[in-house]
Amino acid sequence: MCNTTAPHISEELGVCVNCIRERATEALPLAMKAHMKSRASFGLQEEPPKDAEGISCNMCVNECRIPEKHAGYCGLRTNEGGKVVGVSAETGKLSWYHDHLPTNCVGDWVCPGGTGIGYPKYAYCSGPERGYKNLAVFFHACTFNCLFCQNWHFKRETFQANTHSASDLVHDVDERTSCICYFGGDPAAQLSFSLRASRLALEENKGRILRICWETNGSMHRSLLDQMIDMALASGGCIKCDLKAWDENLHKALTGVTNIRTMENFRRAGEKISQRPSPPLLIASTLLVPGYIDEHEIRKIAKFIASVCPDIPYSLLAFHPHFYMSDMPFTARALAYRCRNIALEEGLRNVRIGNLHLLV
């Protein structure tokens, strides 16, 4: 739109950050074309369906109204004869594996498994839980459509017929499994499954430590969020929320979806921090996408987090070029450290830079 060219302007996105912020009415339709293209290549709905006669799904912010013989935005649920069929609390599309602790999850620097914080109530050791395992559960669908997605391969699995039951997953929780972490894709599209599986796991492992954690974009329905909070609080787990952008138009340009629900849910979860200050219930992260997630965005996000609670740990993650933004550069080291300083200036007390090996 402005005829600017630079290495940090995504060719697929087609618009720069200034045009997105200042000329959103013109810029967003161009950005959405990239989302439609990327989704069509996997057979996903280009936009959340809003059929007046369709079946409502309120699992997430997209609030699809699914037409007959069509799927919702995440691709997991279909309207068949006026009934929603697909994944459920008992059946999901996912895969999982054991990851030896300490592992490289977003919260490892402040969680019981990585540091021993909360010992002996929530951790087996006063330091890193070496000798124990995390059950990493990857969901094969998402409620967003990030053009920079680091795990975009899951989209190939969304429409595959293979599913697993909650009991299948729980069967692999052994005596050395000290935590279960749901990520993806995103757990938001299959939260009823993760909640069901977690209840089964906790029931079968009474009397010992088993933390329940989620790594999510925060787009779920608030009633599901409340159940997540209760389970994380009781088990010593945490909710790791990715705050991808502050500016709603920029968030839409990068992810295809609004961030309003995410911000509301983050604040809602933050209201429960006082019930268990340590280990932290809530952890925030932001991917430093060159040219788009800049100092301005980080200042706004950090100020928001501090307004919820200045003790919330915040991780600034270095960017790796991927998916429809594979033509982008890596995050500059100087930018990462400027952003960290800005977050501290805004009142946050615990800020780190993640994926240091990716900085240039």
N, C-alpha and C positions, 0 to 999 in steps of 0.2 A: 504493500500500500504506500509506503513512504520511499520506496526505491532504495532503501539501505541494504547493503550486503555486508555480511560479516560471518566468520566461522561459527559464532554462537547464535545464529538465526537458523532454525531448523528448516530444511528445504521442504519436508513433508508438511509441517505445520503452516509454513508460508507467510507467517506474520511475526513481527518482533514484539518484544515485551511492551515497548512504548505505545505501539498501535493498539495492542490489546487493552492497555490501561486507559488510553486517551480517546480511542476511536472504536470502542467495543461493538457498537451497532454494526459497523462495517467489518470489523476484524473477526468476530466470533463466527459468522457464517462461513468464512474461509477456513477457520480452524476446524469447524465441525465436519467439513468435507474430508479432512484427514481421518477423523474418527469413523465416519461412515465407510470410507475405503478400507480401513483396517478391520472393521467388524465384518463387513461383507465378505472379506477373504476367508473368514472362519465360519460363515453361515449364521452369524449372530444378528439379532435385531439391530438395525442402525440407530434406533432411538427407543427409549422406553415406550411400549405400546400404551395408548390411552383410549382404547375402544370403549365407547359409552355402554355397549352391550357386553363387554368382556368381563371376565372374572377378576376380582381385585386380589392383588398380592401386596401385603403391607410389610413384608419382611425388612425392607430397606427404604432409603430415601427415594428410590425411583417410583415406588407405588404404582407398579404396572397394572393396567387393566387389559388382561390377556384375551385376544380374540380367539374364536373357535379355530382349532387346528394350528395354532401358533404358540410360540414360546415367549416367555418374558425376556427382559433385557439380559439377565444373567445366563439364560439358555437352559436353566435347570427344570423349569416347570412349564407344562403345556396344558392348554385348555382342550380337553377331550370330552365332548358331549356335555359341556357345562360343568365339568369337574376338573380340578387341578390334579394332574398326575406328574410324577417325577420323584425328586428327592423328598425325604421326610425326616422326622425325628429318628426313625429306625434305620433309614437307608440313605447313603450319601455317595457322592462321587469324590473320591479322595485317595491319597496314598500316604504312607508313613514309613518312618525308619527310626532307628535308635541312633542318637548322637551323644558321644561321650562328653561328659562335663569336665571342665567348663567348656562351653561351646561359643559360637560366634553370633548368638542371637542379639537383637537390638538392645536388650536389657541386661546382658551378661555382666556389665561393669557395675551394676547396682542391685542385682538380684541374688537370692540365696544360693543358687547353683554356682554362680560365678565368683561370689565373694564370701559366702558364709553368713551374710547379714541375716538376722532373725534366728540364729542358733541359740538354743537347741529346739525351739518350738517349730520353726519353719525350715531349718536346714540340718543336714546330718553332720556337718563339719563346721568348725569355726572359721574355716577358710574355704577355698574352692572345693566343690564336691567331687574330687577325683575318685574314680572307682564307681561312680554312679552315672546314670544315663538320663537323657531327655528323650521322650517320645515325641518326635517332630511330626506333626500332622498337617499335610499339605492338601488344601481344598482346590479342586479343579474347576473353579468358576470365580467370577468377581462381579461386584456391583459397580465398579468404575471401569474406565477404558484408558488407562494411562498410556500415552504414546511412547513413554520411556520405560515401560514395564521391564523389570529385570528378570521376571519369571514368566514371560509371555507364552512359553511353550505349553502351559496348562490349557490354553484355548483349544489345542488339538484334542484334549480329553473331554471337554465339556459335553459333547454330544455322543461320546462313546457309550455303549450299552453297559459296560461293566460297572457295578456298584458294590459297595461293602456295607455290612450291617454294623451297628454300634457295638454289638458283642464281638464281632471280628476284631475291631480295633482294641477293645478292652482286653481281649485275650493276650495281646502282646505287652501288656503292662506287667512286668516281672518285678521281683523283689529289689532289683537295683535301679528301677525307674523311679526317680524322685520328682519328676515334673512332666507334664504334658503341655505342649505349646501348639496352638492352632494358628496356621498362617496360610499363605497361598500365593496366587489368587487372593481370595479374602474369605475369612470365616463368616462375614456378614450374610452371605447368600445361603449359608447352611448352619445358621446358629442353633436352630432347634436340634440338629443332629449333635453338634458339639456339646450342648448342654445335657442331652440325654446320655451320651457316651461318658461324660464327666461324672454324672451322678452314679452311673453303673460302676465306673472305676473307683470312685470314692467309697461306695458301698462295699465293694469287694476287697478294699484295702484299708479297712477301718483300723484305727489304732497306730497308724504310721504316717510319716510325712509323704504327701503326694500333692504337689502344687499344680494348680490349673491356671494357665496363662493364654492370652490371645494377643496376636499381632494383627492389627486391623486398620482399615481406613475410617472406622468410626461411623459408618453410614446406616447402622442397624436401627430398627424400631426401638424406641426408648424402653418398652417393656422387656425386650430381650436384653438390652444393655443392663437393666436393673438386675436381671438374673445373673448375668456375667459378673457384675460387681459383687454380688453376694457370695458367689462361688469363689471368686478370686480372693476376697477378703478372708473368708473362712479357711482357705487352704494355704494361704501364704503366697498366692500367685499374683500376677500383675497384668494390667491391660496396657499394651504398647500401641499407642495411637499415632499414626502417620499423618501429620499436618502438612499437606503437600503444598499449599499456597494460602496466603491471607486474602488477597484480592479475589472476589468470587469469579470475575470474568477470566482472570488468569487461571484459576482452578478449573473452570469449564474448558478453557482452551487446551489445557494439558491433560485433563482426565475425562472430559466429556460430561461431567456431572457437577452439580453445585456442591459447595462445601458447607452450606448452612446447617445441615443435620450433623455433620462432623463436629462443628464448633459447639453446637448445642449439647451434643452428647459428651464432649470433652469437659465442658463446664459441669455437666450433671455428675459425671464420674468424679470430678475434682471435689465436689461437695462432700464426698465420703472419705476423703483422705484422712481426716482427723480420727476416723474410727480405727485406722491402723497406719500411723505415720511411717513405720518401718517394719518390714521392707516396703518400698514404695508401691502403692496400689497402681499409680498411673505414671507412665513414662511417655514422653513425646519424642518424635523424630521428624526430620525434614531432609529430603534429598536435595542437594545443592546442584540443581540443573543449570549449567552455564547459560548465561544470557537471559534466563527467565526467573529463577529463584535467586534473587540478588540481595544486597544489603537492605534495601527498602523492605522486601518481603520478610526477611529474618527479623528486622526490628519490630515490625507489626506483630508477627507470630510470637516473638519472645515477650513482648509487652502483654499480649493476650494471656499467654501461659502464666506469667507472673501475677496477673490479676486474679487468676484462679488459685494459684499457690506458688510462691517463689521457690519452694523446695522440690518442685517436680523436676526430675532429671530430664535433660534435653540433649538429644544426640543429633549432630549435624553430619549427614552422611555424604561422602564423596560419590560423585556420579560416574557411572560406567556407560558409555554409549551403547544403546540397545534398541531393538524393535524398530519403530518408525522414527526414532531419533538417533539412529546409529551413525549419522553424519556429524554428530556434535562432538566437541572436544571434552576431555576429562575436566574435572573441577580443578581450578588453580589453587595451589597451596595458599597463596596470599589471600585469595577470597575467603577460603575456609577459616583462616585465622582472624580475618576482619569480622566475619560473621560471628565467630565465637565471642570476640570482644564486645560486639554489639549486644549479643544476648545477655552477657554479664552486665553491661551498662544498663539494660532494661530491668535489672533486678533479679534475674535468675541466679541461683547459687551453685548449680551443678550442671555444667555444660561441657560436652566433650565433642571431639571430632572423630567420626567413625570411618572405617575403610581408608586409613592413612596411606596404605600402599597404592591407592588409586590417584592420589594427588600429584599434580605436575607443577 
